[in-house]
């Protein structure tokens, strides 16, 4: 389901000329390489759509928590991270313990996935 919805969102992004953005192309490439599994077969520690994820910046030690959402659900909501954002693209498909390197406007960030809670799993604790 997520793959189909993500492809639809990407198609809409192309219509609005967002497809030239580097991170959107990265997301397209990631989806092209993705191994599709049924939700019940997905690992609980996998960063997927609508999950809550806690990350630690490896340079500053700062901890951040987000819910990974579709672009239209991110605006104006604290703690929501669009899958189109550089960090959102980089986190999608990662697992607890993975280290992610991502280019953001301020430079290169290195973050580690500390915790993942799937949407149906309940509250997210820092």
PyMOL commands that place a pseudoatom at each C-alpha (Angstrom):
pseudoatom trace, name=CA, resn=UNK, resi=1, chain=A, elem=C, hetatm=0, pos=[0.000, 0.000, 0.000]
pseudoatom trace, name=CA, resn=UNK, resi=2, chain=A, elem=C, hetatm=0, pos=[2.766, 2.473, 0.925]
pseudoatom trace, name=CA, resn=UNK, resi=3, chain=A, elem=C, hetatm=0, pos=[4.586, 1.826, -2.347]
pseudoatom trace, name=CA, resn=UNK, resi=4, chain=A, elem=C, hetatm=0, pos=[1.480, 2.569, -4.413]
pseudoatom trace, name=CA, resn=UNK, resi=5, chain=A, elem=C, hetatm=0, pos=[0.711, 5.735, -2.445]
pseudoatom trace, name=CA, resn=UNK, resi=6, chain=A, elem=C, hetatm=0, pos=[4.307, 6.929, -2.625]
pseudoatom trace, name=CA, resn=UNK, resi=7, chain=A, elem=C, hetatm=0, pos=[4.363, 6.431, -6.390]
pseudoatom trace, name=CA, resn=UNK, resi=8, chain=A, elem=C, hetatm=0, pos=[1.108, 8.419, -6.696]
pseudoatom trace, name=CA, resn=UNK, resi=9, chain=A, elem=C, hetatm=0, pos=[2.574, 11.242, -4.607]
pseudoatom trace, name=CA, resn=UNK, resi=10, chain=A, elem=C, hetatm=0, pos=[5.707, 11.233, -6.767]
pseudoatom trace, name=CA, resn=UNK, resi=11, chain=A, elem=C, hetatm=0, pos=[3.595, 11.403, -9.923]
pseudoatom trace, name=CA, resn=UNK, resi=12, chain=A, elem=C, hetatm=0, pos=[1.794, 14.429, -8.520]
pseudoatom trace, name=CA, resn=UNK, resi=13, chain=A, elem=C, hetatm=0, pos=[5.170, 15.977, -7.659]
pseudoatom trace, name=CA, resn=UNK, resi=14, chain=A, elem=C, hetatm=0, pos=[6.251, 15.569, -11.286]
pseudoatom trace, name=CA, resn=UNK, resi=15, chain=A, elem=C, hetatm=0, pos=[3.106, 17.408, -12.406]
pseudoatom trace, name=CA, resn=UNK, resi=16, chain=A, elem=C, hetatm=0, pos=[4.086, 20.330, -10.174]
pseudoatom trace, name=CA, resn=UNK, resi=17, chain=A, elem=C, hetatm=0, pos=[7.699, 20.229, -11.380]
pseudoatom trace, name=CA, resn=UNK, resi=18, chain=A, elem=C, hetatm=0, pos=[9.094, 19.011, -8.080]
pseudoatom trace, name=CA, resn=UNK, resi=19, chain=A, elem=C, hetatm=0, pos=[10.605, 15.917, -9.705]
pseudoatom trace, name=CA, resn=UNK, resi=20, chain=A, elem=C, hetatm=0, pos=[13.821, 17.796, -10.477]
pseudoatom trace, name=CA, resn=UNK, resi=21, chain=A, elem=C, hetatm=0, pos=[14.557, 18.032, -6.770]
pseudoatom trace, name=CA, resn=UNK, resi=22, chain=A, elem=C, hetatm=0, pos=[17.474, 15.793, -5.803]
pseudoatom trace, name=CA, resn=UNK, resi=23, chain=A, elem=C, hetatm=0, pos=[15.682, 14.239, -2.817]
pseudoatom trace, name=CA, resn=UNK, resi=24, chain=A, elem=C, hetatm=0, pos=[12.611, 13.354, -4.821]
pseudoatom trace, name=CA, resn=UNK, resi=25, chain=A, elem=C, hetatm=0, pos=[14.816, 11.597, -7.374]
pseudoatom trace, name=CA, resn=UNK, resi=26, chain=A, elem=C, hetatm=0, pos=[16.506, 9.779, -4.487]
pseudoatom trace, name=CA, resn=UNK, resi=27, chain=A, elem=C, hetatm=0, pos=[13.102, 8.645, -3.260]
pseudoatom trace, name=CA, resn=UNK, resi=28, chain=A, elem=C, hetatm=0, pos=[12.181, 7.411, -6.748]
pseudoatom trace, name=CA, resn=UNK, resi=29, chain=A, elem=C, hetatm=0, pos=[15.437, 5.450, -6.921]
pseudoatom trace, name=CA, resn=UNK, resi=30, chain=A, elem=C, hetatm=0, pos=[14.831, 3.993, -3.477]
pseudoatom trace, name=CA, resn=UNK, resi=31, chain=A, elem=C, hetatm=0, pos=[11.330, 2.864, -4.476]
pseudoatom trace, name=CA, resn=UNK, resi=32, chain=A, elem=C, hetatm=0, pos=[12.670, 1.293, -7.671]
pseudoatom trace, name=CA, resn=UNK, resi=33, chain=A, elem=C, hetatm=0, pos=[15.041, -0.839, -5.576]
pseudoatom trace, name=CA, resn=UNK, resi=34, chain=A, elem=C, hetatm=0, pos=[12.582, -1.580, -2.764]
pseudoatom trace, name=CA, resn=UNK, resi=35, chain=A, elem=C, hetatm=0, pos=[11.639, -5.082, -1.762]
pseudoatom trace, name=CA, resn=UNK, resi=36, chain=A, elem=C, hetatm=0, pos=[7.897, -5.078, -1.166]
pseudoatom trace, name=CA, resn=UNK, resi=37, chain=A, elem=C, hetatm=0, pos=[6.634, -7.022, 1.852]
pseudoatom trace, name=CA, resn=UNK, resi=38, chain=A, elem=C, hetatm=0, pos=[3.187, -7.355, 3.353]
pseudoatom trace, name=CA, resn=UNK, resi=39, chain=A, elem=C, hetatm=0, pos=[2.621, -5.195, 6.455]
pseudoatom trace, name=CA, resn=UNK, resi=40, chain=A, elem=C, hetatm=0, pos=[2.339, -8.264, 8.687]
pseudoatom trace, name=CA, resn=UNK, resi=41, chain=A, elem=C, hetatm=0, pos=[5.733, -9.477, 7.407]
pseudoatom trace, name=CA, resn=UNK, resi=42, chain=A, elem=C, hetatm=0, pos=[7.523, -6.149, 7.892]
pseudoatom trace, name=CA, resn=UNK, resi=43, chain=A, elem=C, hetatm=0, pos=[10.000, -5.883, 10.727]
pseudoatom trace, name=CA, resn=UNK, resi=44, chain=A, elem=C, hetatm=0, pos=[8.881, -3.824, 13.709]
pseudoatom trace, name=CA, resn=UNK, resi=45, chain=A, elem=C, hetatm=0, pos=[12.191, -1.926, 13.616]
pseudoatom trace, name=CA, resn=UNK, resi=46, chain=A, elem=C, hetatm=0, pos=[11.806, -0.780, 9.984]
pseudoatom trace, name=CA, resn=UNK, resi=47, chain=A, elem=C, hetatm=0, pos=[11.286, 2.910, 9.242]
pseudoatom trace, name=CA, resn=UNK, resi=48, chain=A, elem=C, hetatm=0, pos=[8.129, 3.041, 7.118]
pseudoatom trace, name=CA, resn=UNK, resi=49, chain=A, elem=C, hetatm=0, pos=[5.331, 5.469, 6.415]
pseudoatom trace, name=CA, resn=UNK, resi=50, chain=A, elem=C, hetatm=0, pos=[3.406, 6.726, 9.441]
pseudoatom trace, name=CA, resn=UNK, resi=51, chain=A, elem=C, hetatm=0, pos=[5.834, 5.174, 11.900]
pseudoatom trace, name=CA, resn=UNK, resi=52, chain=A, elem=C, hetatm=0, pos=[7.361, 7.137, 14.719]
pseudoatom trace, name=CA, resn=UNK, resi=53, chain=A, elem=C, hetatm=0, pos=[11.134, 7.261, 14.620]
pseudoatom trace, name=CA, resn=UNK, resi=54, chain=A, elem=C, hetatm=0, pos=[13.674, 8.580, 17.098]
pseudoatom trace, name=CA, resn=UNK, resi=55, chain=A, elem=C, hetatm=0, pos=[17.072, 9.596, 15.760]
pseudoatom trace, name=CA, resn=UNK, resi=56, chain=A, elem=C, hetatm=0, pos=[20.296, 10.810, 17.365]
pseudoatom trace, name=CA, resn=UNK, resi=57, chain=A, elem=C, hetatm=0, pos=[22.577, 13.305, 15.643]
pseudoatom trace, name=CA, resn=UNK, resi=58, chain=A, elem=C, hetatm=0, pos=[26.017, 11.720, 15.876]
pseudoatom trace, name=CA, resn=UNK, resi=59, chain=A, elem=C, hetatm=0, pos=[27.817, 15.064, 15.825]
pseudoatom trace, name=CA, resn=UNK, resi=60, chain=A, elem=C, hetatm=0, pos=[25.762, 16.955, 18.422]
pseudoatom trace, name=CA, resn=UNK, resi=61, chain=A, elem=C, hetatm=0, pos=[24.173, 14.114, 20.412]
pseudoatom trace, name=CA, resn=UNK, resi=62, chain=A, elem=C, hetatm=0, pos=[20.780, 15.785, 19.956]
pseudoatom trace, name=CA, resn=UNK, resi=63, chain=A, elem=C, hetatm=0, pos=[17.790, 13.424, 19.907]
pseudoatom trace, name=CA, resn=UNK, resi=64, chain=A, elem=C, hetatm=0, pos=[14.801, 14.132, 17.661]
pseudoatom trace, name=CA, resn=UNK, resi=65, chain=A, elem=C, hetatm=0, pos=[11.527, 12.263, 17.221]
pseudoatom trace, name=CA, resn=UNK, resi=66, chain=A, elem=C, hetatm=0, pos=[9.303, 12.339, 14.158]
pseudoatom trace, name=CA, resn=UNK, resi=67, chain=A, elem=C, hetatm=0, pos=[6.349, 10.685, 12.540]
pseudoatom trace, name=CA, resn=UNK, resi=68, chain=A, elem=C, hetatm=0, pos=[7.248, 9.984, 8.890]
pseudoatom trace, name=CA, resn=UNK, resi=69, chain=A, elem=C, hetatm=0, pos=[4.333, 11.227, 6.778]
pseudoatom trace, name=CA, resn=UNK, resi=70, chain=A, elem=C, hetatm=0, pos=[3.263, 12.010, 3.233]
pseudoatom trace, name=CA, resn=UNK, resi=71, chain=A, elem=C, hetatm=0, pos=[4.082, 15.592, 2.151]
pseudoatom trace, name=CA, resn=UNK, resi=72, chain=A, elem=C, hetatm=0, pos=[0.541, 16.948, 2.544]
pseudoatom trace, name=CA, resn=UNK, resi=73, chain=A, elem=C, hetatm=0, pos=[0.400, 15.792, 6.167]
pseudoatom trace, name=CA, resn=UNK, resi=74, chain=A, elem=C, hetatm=0, pos=[3.622, 17.460, 7.305]
pseudoatom trace, name=CA, resn=UNK, resi=75, chain=A, elem=C, hetatm=0, pos=[2.909, 21.169, 6.964]
pseudoatom trace, name=CA, resn=UNK, resi=76, chain=A, elem=C, hetatm=0, pos=[2.050, 22.980, 10.147]
pseudoatom trace, name=CA, resn=UNK, resi=77, chain=A, elem=C, hetatm=0, pos=[2.396, 19.942, 12.390]
pseudoatom trace, name=CA, resn=UNK, resi=78, chain=A, elem=C, hetatm=0, pos=[5.258, 19.773, 14.849]
pseudoatom trace, name=CA, resn=UNK, resi=79, chain=A, elem=C, hetatm=0, pos=[6.980, 16.419, 14.961]
pseudoatom trace, name=CA, resn=UNK, resi=80, chain=A, elem=C, hetatm=0, pos=[5.920, 15.324, 11.484]
pseudoatom trace, name=CA, resn=UNK, resi=81, chain=A, elem=C, hetatm=0, pos=[8.585, 14.719, 8.858]
pseudoatom trace, name=CA, resn=UNK, resi=82, chain=A, elem=C, hetatm=0, pos=[7.727, 14.616, 5.163]
pseudoatom trace, name=CA, resn=UNK, resi=83, chain=A, elem=C, hetatm=0, pos=[9.038, 11.663, 3.223]
pseudoatom trace, name=CA, resn=UNK, resi=84, chain=A, elem=C, hetatm=0, pos=[10.089, 14.288, 0.629]
pseudoatom trace, name=CA, resn=UNK, resi=85, chain=A, elem=C, hetatm=0, pos=[12.397, 16.031, 3.131]
pseudoatom trace, name=CA, resn=UNK, resi=86, chain=A, elem=C, hetatm=0, pos=[16.086, 15.089, 2.866]
pseudoatom trace, name=CA, resn=UNK, resi=87, chain=A, elem=C, hetatm=0, pos=[16.084, 13.329, 6.249]
pseudoatom trace, name=CA, resn=UNK, resi=88, chain=A, elem=C, hetatm=0, pos=[12.729, 11.663, 5.483]
pseudoatom trace, name=CA, resn=UNK, resi=89, chain=A, elem=C, hetatm=0, pos=[14.018, 10.177, 2.222]
pseudoatom trace, name=CA, resn=UNK, resi=90, chain=A, elem=C, hetatm=0, pos=[17.188, 8.995, 3.934]
pseudoatom trace, name=CA, resn=UNK, resi=91, chain=A, elem=C, hetatm=0, pos=[15.352, 7.334, 6.839]
pseudoatom trace, name=CA, resn=UNK, resi=92, chain=A, elem=C, hetatm=0, pos=[12.748, 5.442, 4.791]
pseudoatom trace, name=CA, resn=UNK, resi=93, chain=A, elem=C, hetatm=0, pos=[13.592, 1.734, 4.818]
pseudoatom trace, name=CA, resn=UNK, resi=94, chain=A, elem=C, hetatm=0, pos=[16.279, 1.995, 7.496]
pseudoatom trace, name=CA, resn=UNK, resi=95, chain=A, elem=C, hetatm=0, pos=[16.297, -0.026, 10.716]
pseudoatom trace, name=CA, resn=UNK, resi=96, chain=A, elem=C, hetatm=0, pos=[17.135, 0.555, 14.362]
pseudoatom trace, name=CA, resn=UNK, resi=97, chain=A, elem=C, hetatm=0, pos=[20.893, 0.976, 14.665]
pseudoatom trace, name=CA, resn=UNK, resi=98, chain=A, elem=C, hetatm=0, pos=[21.437, 2.112, 11.067]
pseudoatom trace, name=CA, resn=UNK, resi=99, chain=A, elem=C, hetatm=0, pos=[23.570, 5.203, 10.576]
pseudoatom trace, name=CA, resn=UNK, resi=100, chain=A, elem=C, hetatm=0, pos=[22.275, 7.576, 7.933]
pseudoatom trace, name=CA, resn=UNK, resi=101, chain=A, elem=C, hetatm=0, pos=[24.306, 10.246, 6.159]
pseudoatom trace, name=CA, resn=UNK, resi=102, chain=A, elem=C, hetatm=0, pos=[22.227, 12.920, 4.513]
pseudoatom trace, name=CA, resn=UNK, resi=103, chain=A, elem=C, hetatm=0, pos=[22.948, 16.229, 2.836]
pseudoatom trace, name=CA, resn=UNK, resi=104, chain=A, elem=C, hetatm=0, pos=[20.752, 18.989, 4.255]
pseudoatom trace, name=CA, resn=UNK, resi=105, chain=A, elem=C, hetatm=0, pos=[20.860, 22.741, 3.555]
pseudoatom trace, name=CA, resn=UNK, resi=106, chain=A, elem=C, hetatm=0, pos=[23.185, 23.234, 6.562]
pseudoatom trace, name=CA, resn=UNK, resi=107, chain=A, elem=C, hetatm=0, pos=[25.612, 20.521, 5.352]
pseudoatom trace, name=CA, resn=UNK, resi=108, chain=A, elem=C, hetatm=0, pos=[26.136, 16.812, 5.954]
pseudoatom trace, name=CA, resn=UNK, resi=109, chain=A, elem=C, hetatm=0, pos=[24.250, 15.217, 8.860]
pseudoatom trace, name=CA, resn=UNK, resi=110, chain=A, elem=C, hetatm=0, pos=[24.985, 11.861, 10.396]
pseudoatom trace, name=CA, resn=UNK, resi=111, chain=A, elem=C, hetatm=0, pos=[22.166, 10.352, 12.420]
pseudoatom trace, name=CA, resn=UNK, resi=112, chain=A, elem=C, hetatm=0, pos=[21.524, 6.954, 13.950]
pseudoatom trace, name=CA, resn=UNK, resi=113, chain=A, elem=C, hetatm=0, pos=[18.065, 5.385, 14.104]
pseudoatom trace, name=CA, resn=UNK, resi=114, chain=A, elem=C, hetatm=0, pos=[17.481, 4.878, 17.825]
pseudoatom trace, name=CA, resn=UNK, resi=115, chain=A, elem=C, hetatm=0, pos=[13.904, 3.598, 17.942]
pseudoatom trace, name=CA, resn=UNK, resi=116, chain=A, elem=C, hetatm=0, pos=[10.953, 2.868, 15.655]
pseudoatom trace, name=CA, resn=UNK, resi=117, chain=A, elem=C, hetatm=0, pos=[7.333, 2.406, 16.635]
pseudoatom trace, name=CA, resn=UNK, resi=118, chain=A, elem=C, hetatm=0, pos=[4.861, 1.336, 13.978]
pseudoatom trace, name=CA, resn=UNK, resi=119, chain=A, elem=C, hetatm=0, pos=[1.581, 3.238, 13.706]
pseudoatom trace, name=CA, resn=UNK, resi=120, chain=A, elem=C, hetatm=0, pos=[-0.544, 0.484, 15.241]
pseudoatom trace, name=CA, resn=UNK, resi=121, chain=A, elem=C, hetatm=0, pos=[1.929, -0.186, 18.037]
pseudoatom trace, name=CA, resn=UNK, resi=122, chain=A, elem=C, hetatm=0, pos=[0.769, 2.639, 20.278]
pseudoatom trace, name=CA, resn=UNK, resi=123, chain=A, elem=C, hetatm=0, pos=[2.493, 5.536, 21.969]
pseudoatom trace, name=CA, resn=UNK, resi=124, chain=A, elem=C, hetatm=0, pos=[6.042, 6.551, 21.247]
pseudoatom trace, name=CA, resn=UNK, resi=125, chain=A, elem=C, hetatm=0, pos=[8.351, 7.053, 24.194]
pseudoatom trace, name=CA, resn=UNK, resi=126, chain=A, elem=C, hetatm=0, pos=[11.571, 9.078, 24.170]
for i in range(1, 126): cmd.bond("trace and resi %d" % i, "trace and resi %d" % (i + 1))
show_as sticks, trace
zoom trace
